[in-house]
Amino acid sequence: MTQRLHLVFGGELVDPQGTKFKDSENLDIVGIFPTYQKAFDAWKAAAQRTVDNAHMRYFIAHLHRLRDEEQAASSTEELG
């Protein structure tokens, strides 16, 4: 069975309608979680802490989609 990892991160956006971060060197890395539910709970808590700032956004990235163990070489390995 494939291990499913989820990264929760966020930061202040240039435009609240977009996804470009104002300062990508200082993102808030909430953590990596083994289930979507745990990642969702962490995302929700982080988003609620910053609800007063319309430019703050948090995201859930599905890390397990970046690496497919069933393939001989994943796209991430080819970049190295």
PyMOL Python script that loads the backbone (N, CA, C, O; Angstrom):
from pymol import cmd

cmd.read_pdbstr("""\
ATOM      1  N   MET A   1       0.836  -1.172   0.000  1.00  0.00           N
ATOM      2  CA  MET A   1       0.000   0.000   0.000  1.00  0.00           C
ATOM      3  C   MET A   1       0.893   1.253   0.000  1.00  0.00           C
ATOM      4  O   MET A   1       1.886   1.323   0.724  1.00  0.00           O
ATOM      5  N   THR A   2       0.524   2.214  -0.811  1.00  0.00           N
ATOM      6  CA  THR A   2       1.275   3.455  -0.919  1.00  0.00           C
ATOM      7  C   THR A   2       1.099   4.302   0.331  1.00  0.00           C
ATOM      8  O   THR A   2      -0.014   4.466   0.832  1.00  0.00           O
ATOM      9  N   GLN A   3       2.193   4.830   0.823  1.00  0.00           N
ATOM     10  CA  GLN A   3       2.120   5.737   1.969  1.00  0.00           C
ATOM     11  C   GLN A   3       1.657   7.095   1.469  1.00  0.00           C
ATOM     12  O   GLN A   3       2.199   7.630   0.502  1.00  0.00           O
ATOM     13  N   ARG A   4       0.664   7.642   2.127  1.00  0.00           N
ATOM     14  CA  ARG A   4       0.096   8.922   1.714  1.00  0.00           C
ATOM     15  C   ARG A   4       0.524  10.013   2.695  1.00  0.00           C
ATOM     16  O   ARG A   4       0.155   9.992   3.869  1.00  0.00           O
ATOM     17  N   LEU A   5       1.303  10.956   2.195  1.00  0.00           N
ATOM     18  CA  LEU A   5       1.788  12.052   3.021  1.00  0.00           C
ATOM     19  C   LEU A   5       1.220  13.372   2.507  1.00  0.00           C
ATOM     20  O   LEU A   5       1.088  13.584   1.301  1.00  0.00           O
ATOM     21  N   HIS A   6       0.889  14.249   3.443  1.00  0.00           N
ATOM     22  CA  HIS A   6       0.278  15.530   3.104  1.00  0.00           C
ATOM     23  C   HIS A   6       1.027  16.647   3.826  1.00  0.00           C
ATOM     24  O   HIS A   6       1.212  16.595   5.042  1.00  0.00           O
ATOM     25  N   LEU A   7       1.452  17.649   3.073  1.00  0.00           N
ATOM     26  CA  LEU A   7       2.144  18.804   3.620  1.00  0.00           C
ATOM     27  C   LEU A   7       1.155  19.959   3.768  1.00  0.00           C
ATOM     28  O   LEU A   7       0.433  20.291   2.827  1.00  0.00           O
ATOM     29  N   VAL A   8       1.127  20.560   4.942  1.00  0.00           N
ATOM     30  CA  VAL A   8       0.292  21.738   5.171  1.00  0.00           C
ATOM     31  C   VAL A   8       1.231  22.938   5.326  1.00  0.00           C
ATOM     32  O   VAL A   8       2.125  22.933   6.172  1.00  0.00           O
ATOM     33  N   PHE A   9       1.015  23.959   4.503  1.00  0.00           N
ATOM     34  CA  PHE A   9       1.858  25.144   4.532  1.00  0.00           C
ATOM     35  C   PHE A   9       1.037  26.359   4.118  1.00  0.00           C
ATOM     36  O   PHE A   9      -0.050  26.233   3.554  1.00  0.00           O
ATOM     37  N   GLY A  10       1.578  27.534   4.408  1.00  0.00           N
ATOM     38  CA  GLY A  10       0.865  28.738   4.017  1.00  0.00           C
ATOM     39  C   GLY A  10       1.721  29.964   4.168  1.00  0.00           C
ATOM     40  O   GLY A  10       2.882  29.898   4.573  1.00  0.00           O
ATOM     41  N   GLY A  11       1.123  31.082   3.834  1.00  0.00           N
ATOM     42  CA  GLY A  11       1.802  32.357   3.930  1.00  0.00           C
ATOM     43  C   GLY A  11       0.927  33.460   3.388  1.00  0.00           C
ATOM     44  O   GLY A  11      -0.215  33.238   2.984  1.00  0.00           O
ATOM     45  N   GLU A  12       1.484  34.643   3.388  1.00  0.00           N
ATOM     46  CA  GLU A  12       0.740  35.805   2.910  1.00  0.00           C
ATOM     47  C   GLU A  12       0.847  35.892   1.393  1.00  0.00           C
ATOM     48  O   GLU A  12       1.937  35.792   0.829  1.00  0.00           O
ATOM     49  N   LEU A  13      -0.299  36.079   0.740  1.00  0.00           N
ATOM     50  CA  LEU A  13      -0.346  36.160  -0.712  1.00  0.00           C
ATOM     51  C   LEU A  13      -0.235  37.601  -1.187  1.00  0.00           C
ATOM     52  O   LEU A  13      -0.609  38.527  -0.468  1.00  0.00           O
ATOM     53  N   VAL A  14       0.275  37.789  -2.391  1.00  0.00           N
ATOM     54  CA  VAL A  14       0.327  39.102  -3.017  1.00  0.00           C
ATOM     55  C   VAL A  14      -1.096  39.591  -3.269  1.00  0.00           C
ATOM     56  O   VAL A  14      -1.429  40.742  -2.988  1.00  0.00           O
ATOM     57  N   ASP A  15      -1.926  38.702  -3.799  1.00  0.00           N
ATOM     58  CA  ASP A  15      -3.323  39.006  -4.125  1.00  0.00           C
ATOM     59  C   ASP A  15      -4.182  37.884  -3.549  1.00  0.00           C
ATOM     60  O   ASP A  15      -3.933  36.715  -3.841  1.00  0.00           O
ATOM     61  N   PRO A  16      -5.188  38.211  -2.737  1.00  0.00           N
ATOM     62  CA  PRO A  16      -5.995  37.144  -2.135  1.00  0.00           C
ATOM     63  C   PRO A  16      -6.763  36.295  -3.149  1.00  0.00           C
ATOM     64  O   PRO A  16      -7.285  35.237  -2.797  1.00  0.00           O
ATOM     65  N   GLN A  17      -6.837  36.745  -4.391  1.00  0.00           N
ATOM     66  CA  GLN A  17      -7.498  35.960  -5.439  1.00  0.00           C
ATOM     67  C   GLN A  17      -6.530  35.002  -6.139  1.00  0.00           C
ATOM     68  O   GLN A  17      -6.956  34.170  -6.940  1.00  0.00           O
ATOM     69  N   GLY A  18      -5.240  35.115  -5.844  1.00  0.00           N
ATOM     70  CA  GLY A  18      -4.237  34.293  -6.513  1.00  0.00           C
ATOM     71  C   GLY A  18      -3.571  33.308  -5.572  1.00  0.00           C
ATOM     72  O   GLY A  18      -4.068  33.031  -4.481  1.00  0.00           O
ATOM     73  N   THR A  19      -2.433  32.783  -6.017  1.00  0.00           N
ATOM     74  CA  THR A  19      -1.693  31.816  -5.210  1.00  0.00           C
ATOM     75  C   THR A  19      -0.204  32.163  -5.098  1.00  0.00           C
ATOM     76  O   THR A  19       0.586  31.331  -4.652  1.00  0.00           O
ATOM     77  N   LYS A  20       0.187  33.373  -5.494  1.00  0.00           N
ATOM     78  CA  LYS A  20       1.592  33.791  -5.409  1.00  0.00           C
ATOM     79  C   LYS A  20       1.853  34.371  -4.024  1.00  0.00           C
ATOM     80  O   LYS A  20       1.163  35.285  -3.573  1.00  0.00           O
ATOM     81  N   PHE A  21       2.872  33.813  -3.359  1.00  0.00           N
ATOM     82  CA  PHE A  21       3.219  34.272  -2.015  1.00  0.00           C
ATOM     83  C   PHE A  21       4.014  35.569  -2.065  1.00  0.00           C
ATOM     84  O   PHE A  21       4.839  35.772  -2.956  1.00  0.00           O
ATOM     85  N   LYS A  22       3.758  36.438  -1.106  1.00  0.00           N
ATOM     86  CA  LYS A  22       4.469  37.711  -0.984  1.00  0.00           C
ATOM     87  C   LYS A  22       5.936  37.455  -0.637  1.00  0.00           C
ATOM     88  O   LYS A  22       6.823  38.117  -1.177  1.00  0.00           O
ATOM     89  N   ASP A  23       6.199  36.501   0.261  1.00  0.00           N
ATOM     90  CA  ASP A  23       7.567  36.188   0.697  1.00  0.00           C
ATOM     91  C   ASP A  23       7.705  34.669   0.802  1.00  0.00           C
ATOM     92  O   ASP A  23       7.459  34.084   1.857  1.00  0.00           O
ATOM     93  N   SER A  24       8.095  34.053  -0.288  1.00  0.00           N
ATOM     94  CA  SER A  24       8.167  32.584  -0.315  1.00  0.00           C
ATOM     95  C   SER A  24       9.319  32.021   0.524  1.00  0.00           C
ATOM     96  O   SER A  24       9.385  30.810   0.741  1.00  0.00           O
ATOM     97  N   GLU A  25      10.212  32.868   0.991  1.00  0.00           N
ATOM     98  CA  GLU A  25      11.305  32.394   1.843  1.00  0.00           C
ATOM     99  C   GLU A  25      10.872  32.266   3.302  1.00  0.00           C
ATOM    100  O   GLU A  25      11.596  31.685   4.110  1.00  0.00           O
ATOM    101  N   ASN A  26       9.712  32.797   3.644  1.00  0.00           N
ATOM    102  CA  ASN A  26       9.241  32.743   5.024  1.00  0.00           C
ATOM    103  C   ASN A  26       7.846  32.138   5.120  1.00  0.00           C
ATOM    104  O   ASN A  26       6.962  32.697   5.769  1.00  0.00           O
ATOM    105  N   LEU A  27       7.656  31.007   4.477  1.00  0.00           N
ATOM    106  CA  LEU A  27       6.374  30.318   4.550  1.00  0.00           C
ATOM    107  C   LEU A  27       6.204  29.659   5.917  1.00  0.00           C
ATOM    108  O   LEU A  27       7.181  29.291   6.571  1.00  0.00           O
ATOM    109  N   ASP A  28       4.978  29.521   6.326  1.00  0.00           N
ATOM    110  CA  ASP A  28       4.663  28.803   7.566  1.00  0.00           C
ATOM    111  C   ASP A  28       4.466  27.336   7.209  1.00  0.00           C
ATOM    112  O   ASP A  28       3.456  26.968   6.611  1.00  0.00           O
ATOM    113  N   ILE A  29       5.426  26.504   7.575  1.00  0.00           N
ATOM    114  CA  ILE A  29       5.332  25.065   7.334  1.00  0.00           C
ATOM    115  C   ILE A  29       4.685  24.465   8.572  1.00  0.00           C
ATOM    116  O   ILE A  29       5.322  24.341   9.618  1.00  0.00           O
ATOM    117  N   VAL A  30       3.424  24.096   8.447  1.00  0.00           N
ATOM    118  CA  VAL A  30       2.672  23.560   9.580  1.00  0.00           C
ATOM    119  C   VAL A  30       3.143  22.150   9.898  1.00  0.00           C
ATOM    120  O   VAL A  30       3.333  21.806  11.064  1.00  0.00           O
ATOM    121  N   GLY A  31       3.332  21.329   8.863  1.00  0.00           N
ATOM    122  CA  GLY A  31       3.828  19.980   9.087  1.00  0.00           C
ATOM    123  C   GLY A  31       3.452  19.008   7.987  1.00  0.00           C
ATOM    124  O   GLY A  31       2.763  19.357   7.029  1.00  0.00           O
ATOM    125  N   ILE A  32       3.920  17.780   8.147  1.00  0.00           N
ATOM    126  CA  ILE A  32       3.608  16.679   7.232  1.00  0.00           C
ATOM    127  C   ILE A  32       2.771  15.681   8.002  1.00  0.00           C
ATOM    128  O   ILE A  32       3.102  15.326   9.133  1.00  0.00           O
ATOM    129  N   PHE A  33       1.683  15.224   7.390  1.00  0.00           N
ATOM    130  CA  PHE A  33       0.711  14.387   8.083  1.00  0.00           C
ATOM    131  C   PHE A  33       0.442  13.105   7.296  1.00  0.00           C
ATOM    132  O   PHE A  33       0.445  13.123   6.065  1.00  0.00           O
ATOM    133  N   PRO A  34       0.209  11.994   7.999  1.00  0.00           N
ATOM    134  CA  PRO A  34       0.053  10.694   7.354  1.00  0.00           C
ATOM    135  C   PRO A  34      -1.332  10.443   6.755  1.00  0.00           C
ATOM    136  O   PRO A  34      -1.503   9.500   5.983  1.00  0.00           O
ATOM    137  N   THR A  35      -2.316  11.263   7.096  1.00  0.00           N
ATOM    138  CA  THR A  35      -3.656  11.085   6.528  1.00  0.00           C
ATOM    139  C   THR A  35      -4.202  12.445   6.107  1.00  0.00           C
ATOM    140  O   THR A  35      -3.799  13.486   6.626  1.00  0.00           O
ATOM    141  N   TYR A  36      -5.117  12.409   5.168  1.00  0.00           N
ATOM    142  CA  TYR A  36      -5.735  13.652   4.731  1.00  0.00           C
ATOM    143  C   TYR A  36      -6.512  14.296   5.869  1.00  0.00           C
ATOM    144  O   TYR A  36      -6.503  15.519   6.009  1.00  0.00           O
ATOM    145  N   GLN A  37      -7.179  13.495   6.677  1.00  0.00           N
ATOM    146  CA  GLN A  37      -7.978  14.049   7.776  1.00  0.00           C
ATOM    147  C   GLN A  37      -7.111  14.824   8.766  1.00  0.00           C
ATOM    148  O   GLN A  37      -7.494  15.906   9.211  1.00  0.00           O
ATOM    149  N   LYS A  38      -5.941  14.275   9.112  1.00  0.00           N
ATOM    150  CA  LYS A  38      -5.042  14.978  10.028  1.00  0.00           C
ATOM    151  C   LYS A  38      -4.505  16.252   9.385  1.00  0.00           C
ATOM    152  O   LYS A  38      -4.359  17.275  10.054  1.00  0.00           O
ATOM    153  N   ALA A  39      -4.211  16.191   8.090  1.00  0.00           N
ATOM    154  CA  ALA A  39      -3.754  17.380   7.375  1.00  0.00           C
ATOM    155  C   ALA A  39      -4.863  18.427   7.320  1.00  0.00           C
ATOM    156  O   ALA A  39      -4.609  19.617   7.503  1.00  0.00           O
ATOM    157  N   PHE A  40      -6.074  17.986   7.070  1.00  0.00           N
ATOM    158  CA  PHE A  40      -7.210  18.905   7.015  1.00  0.00           C
ATOM    159  C   PHE A  40      -7.417  19.593   8.359  1.00  0.00           C
ATOM    160  O   PHE A  40      -7.651  20.800   8.413  1.00  0.00           O
ATOM    161  N   ASP A  41      -7.333  18.835   9.428  1.00  0.00           N
ATOM    162  CA  ASP A  41      -7.488  19.409  10.771  1.00  0.00           C
ATOM    163  C   ASP A  41      -6.413  20.470  11.042  1.00  0.00           C
ATOM    164  O   ASP A  41      -6.708  21.525  11.602  1.00  0.00           O
ATOM    165  N   ALA A  42      -5.167  20.185  10.644  1.00  0.00           N
ATOM    166  CA  ALA A  42      -4.074  21.136  10.834  1.00  0.00           C
ATOM    167  C   ALA A  42      -4.274  22.360   9.948  1.00  0.00           C
ATOM    168  O   ALA A  42      -4.032  23.486  10.383  1.00  0.00           O
ATOM    169  N   TRP A  43      -4.714  22.149   8.705  1.00  0.00           N
ATOM    170  CA  TRP A  43      -4.987  23.250   7.786  1.00  0.00           C
ATOM    171  C   TRP A  43      -6.072  24.168   8.359  1.00  0.00           C
ATOM    172  O   TRP A  43      -5.940  25.392   8.341  1.00  0.00           O
ATOM    173  N   LYS A  44      -7.133  23.561   8.861  1.00  0.00           N
ATOM    174  CA  LYS A  44      -8.254  24.329   9.400  1.00  0.00           C
ATOM    175  C   LYS A  44      -7.821  25.158  10.609  1.00  0.00           C
ATOM    176  O   LYS A  44      -8.204  26.321  10.734  1.00  0.00           O
ATOM    177  N   ALA A  45      -7.030  24.568  11.490  1.00  0.00           N
ATOM    178  CA  ALA A  45      -6.546  25.280  12.679  1.00  0.00           C
ATOM    179  C   ALA A  45      -5.665  26.458  12.271  1.00  0.00           C
ATOM    180  O   ALA A  45      -5.796  27.550  12.824  1.00  0.00           O
ATOM    181  N   ALA A  46      -4.772  26.245  11.312  1.00  0.00           N
ATOM    182  CA  ALA A  46      -3.889  27.328  10.856  1.00  0.00           C
ATOM    183  C   ALA A  46      -4.699  28.429  10.177  1.00  0.00           C
ATOM    184  O   ALA A  46      -4.446  29.612  10.404  1.00  0.00           O
ATOM    185  N   ALA A  47      -5.654  28.056   9.362  1.00  0.00           N
ATOM    186  CA  ALA A  47      -6.483  29.043   8.670  1.00  0.00           C
ATOM    187  C   ALA A  47      -7.314  29.850   9.663  1.00  0.00           C
ATOM    188  O   ALA A  47      -7.487  31.056   9.487  1.00  0.00           O
ATOM    189  N   GLN A  48      -7.824  29.205  10.694  1.00  0.00           N
ATOM    190  CA  GLN A  48      -8.628  29.911  11.689  1.00  0.00           C
ATOM    191  C   GLN A  48      -7.786  30.879  12.521  1.00  0.00           C
ATOM    192  O   GLN A  48      -8.282  31.920  12.951  1.00  0.00           O
ATOM    193  N   ARG A  49      -6.512  30.538  12.750  1.00  0.00           N
ATOM    194  CA  ARG A  49      -5.620  31.433  13.504  1.00  0.00           C
ATOM    195  C   ARG A  49      -5.370  32.736  12.754  1.00  0.00           C
ATOM    196  O   ARG A  49      -5.094  33.767  13.368  1.00  0.00           O
ATOM    197  N   THR A  50      -5.465  32.692  11.424  1.00  0.00           N
ATOM    198  CA  THR A  50      -5.125  33.862  10.606  1.00  0.00           C
ATOM    199  C   THR A  50      -6.338  34.423   9.869  1.00  0.00           C
ATOM    200  O   THR A  50      -6.191  35.113   8.860  1.00  0.00           O
ATOM    201  N   VAL A  51      -7.516  34.131  10.364  1.00  0.00           N
ATOM    202  CA  VAL A  51      -8.754  34.524   9.680  1.00  0.00           C
ATOM    203  C   VAL A  51      -8.881  36.033   9.506  1.00  0.00           C
ATOM    204  O   VAL A  51      -9.563  36.480   8.585  1.00  0.00           O
ATOM    205  N   ASP A  52      -8.251  36.825  10.355  1.00  0.00           N
ATOM    206  CA  ASP A  52      -8.345  38.280  10.264  1.00  0.00           C
ATOM    207  C   ASP A  52      -7.491  38.878   9.140  1.00  0.00           C
ATOM    208  O   ASP A  52      -7.644  40.054   8.813  1.00  0.00           O
ATOM    209  N   ASN A  53      -6.611  38.096   8.558  1.00  0.00           N
ATOM    210  CA  ASN A  53      -5.760  38.568   7.469  1.00  0.00           C
ATOM    211  C   ASN A  53      -6.223  37.922   6.163  1.00  0.00           C
ATOM    212  O   ASN A  53      -5.967  36.742   5.924  1.00  0.00           O
ATOM    213  N   ALA A  54      -6.902  38.696   5.327  1.00  0.00           N
ATOM    214  CA  ALA A  54      -7.460  38.167   4.076  1.00  0.00           C
ATOM    215  C   ALA A  54      -6.391  37.688   3.104  1.00  0.00           C
ATOM    216  O   ALA A  54      -6.696  36.930   2.184  1.00  0.00           O
ATOM    217  N   HIS A  55      -5.149  38.115   3.287  1.00  0.00           N
ATOM    218  CA  HIS A  55      -4.075  37.712   2.381  1.00  0.00           C
ATOM    219  C   HIS A  55      -3.396  36.402   2.796  1.00  0.00           C
ATOM    220  O   HIS A  55      -2.615  35.842   2.027  1.00  0.00           O
ATOM    221  N   MET A  56      -3.684  35.916   3.991  1.00  0.00           N
ATOM    222  CA  MET A  56      -3.084  34.656   4.452  1.00  0.00           C
ATOM    223  C   MET A  56      -3.856  33.472   3.894  1.00  0.00           C
ATOM    224  O   MET A  56      -5.086  33.443   3.940  1.00  0.00           O
ATOM    225  N   ARG A  57      -3.121  32.489   3.364  1.00  0.00           N
ATOM    226  CA  ARG A  57      -3.743  31.274   2.853  1.00  0.00           C
ATOM    227  C   ARG A  57      -2.895  30.070   3.253  1.00  0.00           C
ATOM    228  O   ARG A  57      -1.666  30.130   3.303  1.00  0.00           O
ATOM    229  N   TYR A  58      -3.584  29.001   3.531  1.00  0.00           N
ATOM    230  CA  TYR A  58      -2.930  27.722   3.814  1.00  0.00           C
ATOM    231  C   TYR A  58      -3.385  26.707   2.787  1.00  0.00           C
ATOM    232  O   TYR A  58      -4.511  26.757   2.293  1.00  0.00           O
ATOM    233  N   PHE A  59      -2.487  25.781   2.473  1.00  0.00           N
ATOM    234  CA  PHE A  59      -2.733  24.784   1.446  1.00  0.00           C
ATOM    235  C   PHE A  59      -2.360  23.397   1.955  1.00  0.00           C
ATOM    236  O   PHE A  59      -1.553  23.252   2.873  1.00  0.00           O
ATOM    237  N   ILE A  60      -2.958  22.390   1.346  1.00  0.00           N
ATOM    238  CA  ILE A  60      -2.580  20.999   1.585  1.00  0.00           C
ATOM    239  C   ILE A  60      -1.989  20.474   0.287  1.00  0.00           C
ATOM    240  O   ILE A  60      -2.657  20.446  -0.747  1.00  0.00           O
ATOM    241  N   ALA A  61      -0.734  20.059   0.350  1.00  0.00           N
ATOM    242  CA  ALA A  61      -0.067  19.467  -0.815  1.00  0.00           C
ATOM    243  C   ALA A  61      -0.004  17.960  -0.611  1.00  0.00           C
ATOM    244  O   ALA A  61       0.386  17.482   0.454  1.00  0.00           O
ATOM    245  N   HIS A  62      -0.387  17.230  -1.627  1.00  0.00           N
ATOM    246  CA  HIS A  62      -0.398  15.766  -1.567  1.00  0.00           C
ATOM    247  C   HIS A  62       0.986  15.249  -1.991  1.00  0.00           C
ATOM    248  O   HIS A  62       1.234  14.995  -3.169  1.00  0.00           O
ATOM    249  N   LEU A  63       1.869  15.102  -1.011  1.00  0.00           N
ATOM    250  CA  LEU A  63       3.247  14.708  -1.307  1.00  0.00           C
ATOM    251  C   LEU A  63       3.337  13.335  -1.958  1.00  0.00           C
ATOM    252  O   LEU A  63       4.239  13.086  -2.757  1.00  0.00           O
ATOM    253  N   HIS A  64       2.423  12.454  -1.627  1.00  0.00           N
ATOM    254  CA  HIS A  64       2.472  11.108  -2.190  1.00  0.00           C
ATOM    255  C   HIS A  64       2.250  11.123  -3.704  1.00  0.00           C
ATOM    256  O   HIS A  64       2.600  10.160  -4.387  1.00  0.00           O
ATOM    257  N   ARG A  65       1.685  12.179  -4.222  1.00  0.00           N
ATOM    258  CA  ARG A  65       1.477  12.269  -5.666  1.00  0.00           C
ATOM    259  C   ARG A  65       2.749  12.674  -6.401  1.00  0.00           C
ATOM    260  O   ARG A  65       2.831  12.530  -7.620  1.00  0.00           O
ATOM    261  N   LEU A  66       3.734  13.176  -5.675  1.00  0.00           N
ATOM    262  CA  LEU A  66       4.991  13.578  -6.303  1.00  0.00           C
ATOM    263  C   LEU A  66       5.893  12.390  -6.613  1.00  0.00           C
ATOM    264  O   LEU A  66       6.786  12.470  -7.457  1.00  0.00           O
ATOM    265  N   ARG A  67       5.645  11.301  -5.925  1.00  0.00           N
ATOM    266  CA  ARG A  67       6.499  10.128  -6.112  1.00  0.00           C
ATOM    267  C   ARG A  67       5.646   8.883  -6.209  1.00  0.00           C
ATOM    268  O   ARG A  67       4.959   8.507  -5.260  1.00  0.00           O
ATOM    269  N   ASP A  68       5.697   8.254  -7.352  1.00  0.00           N
ATOM    270  CA  ASP A  68       4.927   7.039  -7.579  1.00  0.00           C
ATOM    271  C   ASP A  68       5.890   5.854  -7.510  1.00  0.00           C
ATOM    272  O   ASP A  68       6.696   5.640  -8.415  1.00  0.00           O
ATOM    273  N   GLU A  69       5.793   5.102  -6.439  1.00  0.00           N
ATOM    274  CA  GLU A  69       6.713   3.979  -6.220  1.00  0.00           C
ATOM    275  C   GLU A  69       6.565   2.866  -7.257  1.00  0.00           C
ATOM    276  O   GLU A  69       7.464   2.037  -7.399  1.00  0.00           O
ATOM    277  N   GLU A  70       5.464   2.834  -7.971  1.00  0.00           N
ATOM    278  CA  GLU A  70       5.232   1.777  -8.956  1.00  0.00           C
ATOM    279  C   GLU A  70       5.999   2.017 -10.256  1.00  0.00           C
ATOM    280  O   GLU A  70       6.168   1.090 -11.049  1.00  0.00           O
ATOM    281  N   GLN A  71       6.457   3.227 -10.482  1.00  0.00           N
ATOM    282  CA  GLN A  71       7.186   3.550 -11.710  1.00  0.00           C
ATOM    283  C   GLN A  71       8.686   3.390 -11.479  1.00  0.00           C
ATOM    284  O   GLN A  71       9.175   3.565 -10.362  1.00  0.00           O
ATOM    285  N   ALA A  72       9.401   3.059 -12.534  1.00  0.00           N
ATOM    286  CA  ALA A  72      10.854   2.881 -12.423  1.00  0.00           C
ATOM    287  C   ALA A  72      11.540   4.169 -11.985  1.00  0.00           C
ATOM    288  O   ALA A  72      12.454   4.131 -11.161  1.00  0.00           O
ATOM    289  N   ALA A  73      11.116   5.303 -12.521  1.00  0.00           N
ATOM    290  CA  ALA A  73      11.658   6.607 -12.124  1.00  0.00           C
ATOM    291  C   ALA A  73      10.532   7.614 -12.122  1.00  0.00           C
ATOM    292  O   ALA A  73       9.817   7.767 -13.113  1.00  0.00           O
ATOM    293  N   SER A  74      10.377   8.295 -11.016  1.00  0.00           N
ATOM    294  CA  SER A  74       9.329   9.310 -10.945  1.00  0.00           C
ATOM    295  C   SER A  74       9.870  10.608 -11.513  1.00  0.00           C
ATOM    296  O   SER A  74      11.077  10.750 -11.706  1.00  0.00           O
ATOM    297  N   SER A  75       8.990  11.548 -11.779  1.00  0.00           N
ATOM    298  CA  SER A  75       9.408  12.832 -12.349  1.00  0.00           C
ATOM    299  C   SER A  75      10.342  13.583 -11.415  1.00  0.00           C
ATOM    300  O   SER A  75      11.182  14.348 -11.888  1.00  0.00           O
ATOM    301  N   THR A  76      10.224  13.392 -10.095  1.00  0.00           N
ATOM    302  CA  THR A  76      11.116  14.078  -9.162  1.00  0.00           C
ATOM    303  C   THR A  76      12.537  13.545  -9.248  1.00  0.00           C
ATOM    304  O   THR A  76      13.491  14.306  -9.083  1.00  0.00           O
ATOM    305  N   GLU A  77      12.695  12.251  -9.503  1.00  0.00           N
ATOM    306  CA  GLU A  77      14.028  11.693  -9.639  1.00  0.00           C
ATOM    307  C   GLU A  77      14.704  12.190 -10.909  1.00  0.00           C
ATOM    308  O   GLU A  77      15.918  12.391 -10.923  1.00  0.00           O
ATOM    309  N   GLU A  78      13.945  12.387 -11.960  1.00  0.00           N
ATOM    310  CA  GLU A  78      14.503  12.820 -13.228  1.00  0.00           C
ATOM    311  C   GLU A  78      15.043  14.246 -13.155  1.00  0.00           C
ATOM    312  O   GLU A  78      15.892  14.620 -13.964  1.00  0.00           O
ATOM    313  N   LEU A  79      14.569  15.044 -12.206  1.00  0.00           N
ATOM    314  CA  LEU A  79      15.046  16.415 -12.083  1.00  0.00           C
ATOM    315  C   LEU A  79      16.427  16.483 -11.462  1.00  0.00           C
ATOM    316  O   LEU A  79      17.168  17.433 -11.713  1.00  0.00           O
ATOM    317  N   GLY A  80      16.790  15.492 -10.655  1.00  0.00           N
ATOM    318  CA  GLY A  80      18.036  15.511  -9.908  1.00  0.00           C
ATOM    319  C   GLY A  80      19.218  15.286 -10.764  1.00  0.00           C
ATOM    320  O   GLY A  80      20.346  15.275 -10.270  1.00  0.00           O
TER     321      GLY A  80
END
""", "prot")
cmd.dss("prot")
cmd.show_as("cartoon", "prot")
cmd.util.cbc("prot")
cmd.orient("prot")
